Amino acid sequence: MSLRLRPMTPEEFVPWREVFVREWGEDLAQADALPLSEAIARATERTDADLPAGPNTKDHHLFVLLDGEVRVGTLWFSIDEHHRAFLDDLTVAAARRRQGYGRQAMALLEAEAGARGCTQVCLNVYRHNPAAIALYEQLGYRTSRLQMAKRLAP
């Protein structure tokens, strides 16, 4: 396995965005106890605001993860004004999970961010994703903030 990053093309962005918004909406619905339609609307609004120029948006870096020539996932990170990289999304194809691709993708992210002058990599992870939490902890990531929420009845 020799994982590498290739910049996402504008043609690849369109179908990636559709899947990303749907999956993020599903996560938001579960995490925030929202109706799915409302969660997808929020995910759509935020994604479009963050990526107005698609894969050509300044300070946002979208990649396809390739093992040889086989596409095994995608990675998106952004860089803030404090030279911190933020992992916006890492997705490994379902059939490729638990094979070391996530670990290799994180190493590639750290190298790419470091080469761009970043001093830190930050990320959010949903509590309902224990596999991702375990991976990040194994890689040395530590909880820096804890956000809690309670949904109120209308």
Secondary structure, 3 states (H helix, E strand, C coil): CCEEEEECCHHHHHHHHHHHHHHHHHHHHHHHCCCHHHHHHHHHHHHHHHCCCHHHCCCEEEEEEEECCEEEEEEEEEECCCCEEEEEEEEECHHHCCCCHHHHHHHHHHHHHHHCCCCEEEECCCCCCHHHHHHHHHCCCCCCCCCCCCCCCC
